[in-house]
Amino acid sequence: MDLKGKVIAVLPVKSGKTEKGEWQNQQYVIETEEQYPKKLLFEVFGKEKIDSFAIREGEVITVSFDPNAHQFEGKWFASNRAWNIVR
């Protein structure tokens, strides 16, 4: 899916370690520029992608993302993981 909007929030990087190594994840919020704006929280996974996308607050971007939901221990979780950014 694609959505175009202005970046209104850049959240802190989260990181951790697993058996496979270290990981980083960063979340962002964009707001569409329609009569009735919508907001989308999306995430970028991996230090390389975070660095290459270099998303800044205030810029207008088009986000290509995959929405996903999964269940863990009886609770549901959702994410919108970005795989491409176009300025």
C-alpha atoms as an extended CHARMM CRD file, in Angstrom:
* protein
*
        87  EXT
         1         1  MET       CA              0.0000000000        0.0000000000        0.0000000000  PROA      1               0.0000000000
         2         2  ASP       CA              1.0840000000        3.6090000000       -0.5500000000  PROA      2               0.0000000000
         3         3  LEU       CA              0.1830000000        6.7430000000        1.3780000000  PROA      3               0.0000000000
         4         4  LYS       CA              1.4170000000       10.3000000000        0.8330000000  PROA      4               0.0000000000
         5         5  GLY       CA              1.6430000000       12.7430000000        3.7130000000  PROA      5               0.0000000000
         6         6  LYS       CA              3.6930000000       15.0990000000        5.8400000000  PROA      6               0.0000000000
         7         7  VAL       CA              5.8820000000       13.6250000000        8.5890000000  PROA      7               0.0000000000
         8         8  ILE       CA              4.5140000000       15.0360000000       11.8590000000  PROA      8               0.0000000000
         9         9  ALA       CA              6.4540000000       12.8730000000       14.3430000000  PROA      9               0.0000000000
        10        10  VAL       CA              9.7480000000       10.9730000000       14.4210000000  PROA      10              0.0000000000
        11        11  LEU       CA              9.8150000000        8.6520000000       17.4210000000  PROA      11              0.0000000000
        12        12  PRO       CA             12.9840000000        7.4270000000       19.1710000000  PROA      12              0.0000000000
        13        13  VAL       CA             14.8630000000        4.4150000000       17.8060000000  PROA      13              0.0000000000
        14        14  LYS       CA             14.2130000000        1.1520000000       19.6470000000  PROA      14              0.0000000000
        15        15  SER       CA             16.9160000000       -1.4990000000       19.6870000000  PROA      15              0.0000000000
        16        16  GLY       CA             17.7030000000       -4.8720000000       21.1450000000  PROA      16              0.0000000000
        17        17  LYS       CA             19.6000000000       -8.1280000000       20.7680000000  PROA      17              0.0000000000
        18        18  THR       CA             18.4590000000      -11.5900000000       19.7730000000  PROA      18              0.0000000000
        19        19  GLU       CA             20.2270000000      -14.8390000000       18.9320000000  PROA      19              0.0000000000
        20        20  LYS       CA             20.4650000000      -13.5340000000       15.3410000000  PROA      20              0.0000000000
        21        21  GLY       CA             22.1600000000      -10.2980000000       16.4020000000  PROA      21              0.0000000000
        22        22  GLU       CA             21.2620000000       -6.6920000000       17.1030000000  PROA      22              0.0000000000
        23        23  TRP       CA             18.2020000000       -4.9670000000       15.6570000000  PROA      23              0.0000000000
        24        24  GLN       CA             16.8080000000       -1.4240000000       15.4040000000  PROA      24              0.0000000000
        25        25  ASN       CA             13.3000000000       -0.1810000000       14.7360000000  PROA      25              0.0000000000
        26        26  GLN       CA             12.0060000000        3.3850000000       14.3720000000  PROA      26              0.0000000000
        27        27  GLN       CA              8.4240000000        4.6440000000       14.1300000000  PROA      27              0.0000000000
        28        28  TYR       CA              7.0770000000        7.7140000000       12.3450000000  PROA      28              0.0000000000
        29        29  VAL       CA              3.6850000000        9.4050000000       11.9530000000  PROA      29              0.0000000000
        30        30  ILE       CA              2.5190000000       11.0020000000        8.7110000000  PROA      30              0.0000000000
        31        31  GLU       CA             -0.6310000000       13.0320000000        8.1230000000  PROA      31              0.0000000000
        32        32  THR       CA             -2.3490000000       13.1650000000        4.7450000000  PROA      32              0.0000000000
        33        33  GLU       CA             -3.0780000000       16.5190000000        3.1380000000  PROA      33              0.0000000000
        34        34  GLU       CA             -6.7810000000       15.9830000000        2.4360000000  PROA      34              0.0000000000
        35        35  GLN       CA             -9.8600000000       17.8970000000        3.5440000000  PROA      35              0.0000000000
        36        36  TYR       CA            -10.1970000000       15.3560000000        6.3760000000  PROA      36              0.0000000000
        37        37  PRO       CA             -6.5750000000       14.3800000000        7.1350000000  PROA      37              0.0000000000
        38        38  LYS       CA             -5.7240000000       10.8620000000        8.2330000000  PROA      38              0.0000000000
        39        39  LYS       CA             -2.7250000000        9.8670000000       10.3140000000  PROA      39              0.0000000000
        40        40  LEU       CA             -0.6310000000        6.7330000000        9.8720000000  PROA      40              0.0000000000
        41        41  LEU       CA              1.9160000000        5.2860000000       12.2790000000  PROA      41              0.0000000000
        42        42  PHE       CA              4.4960000000        3.2520000000       10.3680000000  PROA      42              0.0000000000
        43        43  GLU       CA              7.8170000000        1.6710000000       11.2030000000  PROA      43              0.0000000000
        44        44  VAL       CA             11.1550000000        1.1290000000        9.5200000000  PROA      44              0.0000000000
        45        45  PHE       CA             13.0360000000       -1.9790000000       10.6060000000  PROA      45              0.0000000000
        46        46  GLY       CA             16.8110000000       -2.2530000000       10.3660000000  PROA      46              0.0000000000
        47        47  LYS       CA             19.6170000000        0.2600000000       10.8830000000  PROA      47              0.0000000000
        48        48  GLU       CA             20.5210000000        0.2800000000        7.1890000000  PROA      48              0.0000000000
        49        49  LYS       CA             16.9850000000        1.2300000000        6.1230000000  PROA      49              0.0000000000
        50        50  ILE       CA             16.6080000000        3.8000000000        8.9060000000  PROA      50              0.0000000000
        51        51  ASP       CA             19.8620000000        5.4350000000        7.8040000000  PROA      51              0.0000000000
        52        52  SER       CA             19.1460000000        5.2550000000        4.0610000000  PROA      52              0.0000000000
        53        53  PHE       CA             15.5900000000        6.6240000000        4.3460000000  PROA      53              0.0000000000
        54        54  ALA       CA             16.7540000000        9.4160000000        6.7250000000  PROA      54              0.0000000000
        55        55  ILE       CA             13.1740000000       10.5380000000        7.3630000000  PROA      55              0.0000000000
        56        56  ARG       CA             12.8660000000       14.0420000000        8.8560000000  PROA      56              0.0000000000
        57        57  GLU       CA              9.9500000000       15.7290000000       10.5600000000  PROA      57              0.0000000000
        58        58  GLY       CA              8.1720000000       18.2300000000        8.2900000000  PROA      58              0.0000000000
        59        59  GLU       CA              8.9810000000       16.6190000000        4.9400000000  PROA      59              0.0000000000
        60        60  VAL       CA              6.3450000000       15.2750000000        2.5450000000  PROA      60              0.0000000000
        61        61  ILE       CA              6.8610000000       11.6400000000        1.5740000000  PROA      61              0.0000000000
        62        62  THR       CA              5.0650000000        8.7280000000       -0.0160000000  PROA      62              0.0000000000
        63        63  VAL       CA              5.3540000000        5.6170000000        2.1400000000  PROA      63              0.0000000000
        64        64  SER       CA              5.0570000000        2.1470000000        0.6310000000  PROA      64              0.0000000000
        65        65  PHE       CA              4.1890000000       -0.2270000000        3.4520000000  PROA      65              0.0000000000
        66        66  ASP       CA              2.7710000000       -3.6350000000        4.2760000000  PROA      66              0.0000000000
        67        67  PRO       CA              0.0650000000       -3.7160000000        6.9600000000  PROA      67              0.0000000000
        68        68  ASN       CA              0.2220000000       -6.7770000000        9.1970000000  PROA      68              0.0000000000
        69        69  ALA       CA             -1.4410000000       -8.1880000000       12.3090000000  PROA      69              0.0000000000
        70        70  HSD       CA             -0.4210000000      -11.1170000000       14.4910000000  PROA      70              0.0000000000
        71        71  GLN       CA             -1.4980000000      -12.7590000000       17.7110000000  PROA      71              0.0000000000
        72        72  PHE       CA              0.8150000000      -13.4340000000       20.6520000000  PROA      72              0.0000000000
        73        73  GLU       CA             -0.3090000000      -14.9460000000       23.9540000000  PROA      73              0.0000000000
        74        74  GLY       CA             -3.9600000000      -14.1400000000       23.2430000000  PROA      74              0.0000000000
        75        75  LYS       CA             -3.3550000000      -10.4970000000       22.2890000000  PROA      75              0.0000000000
        76        76  TRP       CA             -3.4300000000       -8.9720000000       18.8210000000  PROA      76              0.0000000000
        77        77  PHE       CA             -0.7510000000       -6.6220000000       17.5160000000  PROA      77              0.0000000000
        78        78  ALA       CA             -0.6500000000       -4.6110000000       14.2840000000  PROA      78              0.0000000000
        79        79  SER       CA              2.1330000000       -2.9270000000       12.3430000000  PROA      79              0.0000000000
        80        80  ASN       CA              2.6770000000       -0.9600000000        9.1420000000  PROA      80              0.0000000000
        81        81  ARG       CA              6.2220000000       -1.7800000000        8.0470000000  PROA      81              0.0000000000
        82        82  ALA       CA              7.6180000000        0.5560000000        5.3920000000  PROA      82              0.0000000000
        83        83  TRP       CA              9.6460000000       -0.9400000000        2.5610000000  PROA      83              0.0000000000
        84        84  ASN       CA             10.1330000000        2.1930000000        0.4270000000  PROA      84              0.0000000000
        85        85  ILE       CA             10.0830000000        5.9730000000        0.8470000000  PROA      85              0.0000000000
        86        86  VAL       CA              9.7450000000        8.4910000000       -2.0150000000  PROA      86              0.0000000000
        87        87  ARG       CA             10.2440000000       12.2210000000       -1.5520000000  PROA      87              0.0000000000
